[in-house]
Amino acid sequence: MVSQADILHAKILIVDDQEANVLLLEQMLRAAGYDRVSSTREPTQVCELHLVEKFDLILLDLHMPAMDGFQVMENLKEIETGGYLPVLVITAQPEHKLRALKSGARDFVSKPFDLAEVLLRVHNQVEVRLLHQETRKLYDKVVSEQKVSARLLLDVLPRSVVERLKERPNAAAELVTEGYAEVTMVFADVLAFTKFSEGAGAQVLTGVLAELAAKPEAGARIIGDAWLAAAHLPDTVAHHTVAAAQKALDLRAALERFNDHGRYRLEVRIGLEAGPSLAPVRKGKGKPKGKRRAAEG
């Protein structure tokens, strides 16, 4: 939420060719507690100033020589790509108010100035502007997280399962299976990983897991909350049991490297599964079934 301190710390630009108006508005705003107020009497400088300072509100006089307020707003539209003009117009002509609003201004104040009106309208427009910026940040964050989720989906599941889930949008909660005649898989239980994961984001966790897997191109996948290091699944490997054992050794070595340069000391318990397998994959769950060949160690 936007606080009163945020509002009073907003960047405000006053644009008026009349020095007396500029001084009066500056005095009003500073007396009310606004501490980042600047001004210009040159309308041709507004866009350049806004590009540099990114003002939260521009108090813009409409009647000025060389370039009037309407021309300034048209120029501002070219640099405010989001479509939101943080402009509060200043006018003594009632007929200009509606035109200004149609041109993109958020509100207006009338001349001669009324102190209460100026402060109320400035406060309201700064608050709306800051809320708009917060909403935009939240939207960008959601879009970014959606992109990460889409990337993680490709990293998490075998591509054949991913493609089927894409074809069936509602299949995330349904059971999807992959069957193999003879497989060997390595199960790694990383101890103390929950504590480590509490302070890390999805991208960091994925990077750490990829490092621990040692050879992610060998077919390592995340299923639910478990890290599955699979020896070249779903491709057939002649000596898959040996390859899986080597994968376990690689995993231990990767964990040692991680501990050498990290502030967390993680440990791992490893188990091997071998035999026919039907690998169910469900959102948040997934346990391949097979005959146990080696005990956890």
Secondary structure, DSSP 4 states (H G I P E B T S, - for coil): ---HHHHHTS-EEEE-S-HHHHHHHHHHHHHTT---EEEES-GGGHHHHHHHH--SEEEEES--SSS-HHHHHHHHHHH-TTS---EEEEES-THHHHHHHHTT--EEEESSP-HHHHHHHHHHHHHHHHHHHHHHHHHHHHHHHHHHHHHHHHHHS-HHHHHHHHH-GGGGGS-EEEEEEEEEEEEEEEETHHHHHHT--HHHHHHHHHHHHS-GGGT-EEETTEEEEESSTTS--TTHHHHHHHHHHHHHHHHHHHHHHSSS--EEEEEEEEEEEEEEEBTTB-----EEEE---
